[in-house]
Amino acid sequence: MLKVQSITKSYGKKLILNQISFSVQPGEIIGLVGENGAGKSTLLNILATLASPTNGNIVLYEKSYREKRKEVRKQIGYVPQDIAIWEEFSVEENMVFFEKLSWKRRSKQELQQLCLDMELDKWKEPVKTLSGGMKRKLNMAISLIHEPDLLLLDEPTVGIDLKSRKEIGNHLKNLAIKENKMIMYTSHDMDEISTLCDSIICIGEDPFYKNLLKEANKQIVTF
Ligand SMILES: Nc1ncnc2c1ncn2[C@@H]1O[C@H](COP(=O)(O)OP(=O)(O)OP(=O)(O)O)[C@@H](O)[C@H]1O
């Protein structure tokens, strides 16, 4: 379980996140929404241990981020907004490369299965020949190599076609239901968020989002 306890984040005098508290249970998918600049990526970066909160604490399966940062990191998979893969390498070479950086050993067959689970079957193709949607799927497959308990995704479906979107959505559902993963992801697509997520967290003051969320028929937390 993930417990986020009263975290705040300021950059200089600018307060970005103010007293944010929530928890995520295994098997839950949480959508993170809010206007541009509200602080969604900032929150994901903090949850991914890439940034520290100014105040507050986070606990993942009884491990405090403050005290057990390195151990906590092993349980987290993070897919940033920008795709970070080797364009000249094939899908296979990328998976093998990132497996070597991972703390967990996986066979080639397991690595290929991670891609197939994402409906990505271009194992031998150079990444530069793949579509944007396929690259996103590869980025997601890479984030799953070390079998994280908590998966954080920053706009995983932005700019990709409807079919790939659906496939990514289905895969996230499977990961939550079958593998009990906790998933948090940001999106500006309210329909997708409503369909996929168990709860929604809205960051920022914009009344537009708060009104939009009233129609979502989900558990909603606003900050
Ligand atoms: N390293 C930093 N130093 C100073 N300010 C920052 C830094 N990172 C982010 N910010 C500011 O924090 C605010 C929140 O940014 P963030 O990227 O988290 O928003 P967001 O909700 O993810 O936006 P978007 O929907 O556009 O991706 C913005 O005003 C941004 O300019």
Ligand as a Chemical Component Dictionary entry (heavy atoms), coordinates in Angstrom:
data_LIG
# 
_chem_comp.id                   LIG 
_chem_comp.type                 NON-POLYMER 
_chem_comp.pdbx_formal_charge   0 
_chem_comp.three_letter_code    LIG 
# 
loop_
_chem_comp_atom.comp_id 
_chem_comp_atom.atom_id 
_chem_comp_atom.alt_atom_id 
_chem_comp_atom.type_symbol 
_chem_comp_atom.charge 
_chem_comp_atom.model_Cartn_x 
_chem_comp_atom.model_Cartn_y 
_chem_comp_atom.model_Cartn_z 
_chem_comp_atom.pdbx_ordinal 
LIG N1  N1  N 0 12.578 22.246 -11.280 1  
LIG C1  C1  C 0 11.678 23.224 -11.222 2  
LIG N2  N2  N 0 12.025 24.451 -10.780 3  
LIG C2  C2  C 0 11.111 25.456 -10.675 4  
LIG N3  N3  N 0 9.821  25.321 -11.017 5  
LIG C3  C3  C 0 9.409  24.139 -11.468 6  
LIG C4  C4  C 0 10.320 23.013 -11.603 7  
LIG N4  N4  N 0 9.615  21.945 -12.057 8  
LIG C5  C5  C 0 8.347  22.370 -12.225 9  
LIG N5  N5  N 0 8.222  23.673 -11.881 10 
LIG C6  C6  C 0 6.985  24.474 -11.877 11 
LIG O1  O1  O 0 6.046  23.772 -11.108 12 
LIG C7  C7  C 0 4.733  23.909 -11.669 13 
LIG C8  C8  C 0 4.127  22.533 -11.843 14 
LIG O2  O2  O 0 4.768  21.877 -12.942 15 
LIG P1  P1  P 0 4.359  20.398 -13.389 16 
LIG O3  O3  O 0 5.214  20.056 -14.557 17 
LIG O4  O4  O 0 4.406  19.512 -12.211 18 
LIG O5  O5  O 0 2.847  20.614 -13.833 19 
LIG P2  P2  P 0 1.872  19.604 -14.602 20 
LIG O6  O6  O 0 0.572  19.627 -13.875 21 
LIG O7  O7  O 0 2.522  18.273 -14.764 22 
LIG O8  O8  O 0 1.725  20.316 -16.001 23 
LIG P3  P3  P 0 1.413  19.690 -17.487 24 
LIG O9  O9  O 0 -0.018 19.263 -17.489 25 
LIG O10 O10 O 0 1.676  20.851 -18.369 26 
LIG O11 O11 O 0 2.382  18.561 -17.707 27 
LIG C9  C9  C 0 4.887  24.725 -12.933 28 
LIG O12 O12 O 0 4.574  26.060 -12.648 29 
LIG C10 C10 C 0 6.359  24.564 -13.267 30 
LIG O13 O13 O 0 6.817  25.688 -13.954 31 
# 
loop_
_chem_comp_bond.comp_id 
_chem_comp_bond.atom_id_1 
_chem_comp_bond.atom_id_2 
_chem_comp_bond.value_order 
_chem_comp_bond.pdbx_ordinal 
LIG N1  C1  SING 1  
LIG C1  N2  SING 2  
LIG C1  C4  DOUB 3  
LIG N2  C2  DOUB 4  
LIG C2  N3  SING 5  
LIG N3  C3  DOUB 6  
LIG C3  C4  SING 7  
LIG C3  N5  SING 8  
LIG C4  N4  SING 9  
LIG N4  C5  DOUB 10 
LIG C5  N5  SING 11 
LIG N5  C6  SING 12 
LIG C6  O1  SING 13 
LIG C6  C10 SING 14 
LIG O1  C7  SING 15 
LIG C7  C8  SING 16 
LIG C7  C9  SING 17 
LIG C8  O2  SING 18 
LIG O2  P1  SING 19 
LIG P1  O3  DOUB 20 
LIG P1  O4  SING 21 
LIG P1  O5  SING 22 
LIG O5  P2  SING 23 
LIG P2  O6  DOUB 24 
LIG P2  O7  SING 25 
LIG P2  O8  SING 26 
LIG O8  P3  SING 27 
LIG P3  O9  DOUB 28 
LIG P3  O10 SING 29 
LIG P3  O11 SING 30 
LIG C9  O12 SING 31 
LIG C9  C10 SING 32 
LIG C10 O13 SING 33 
# 
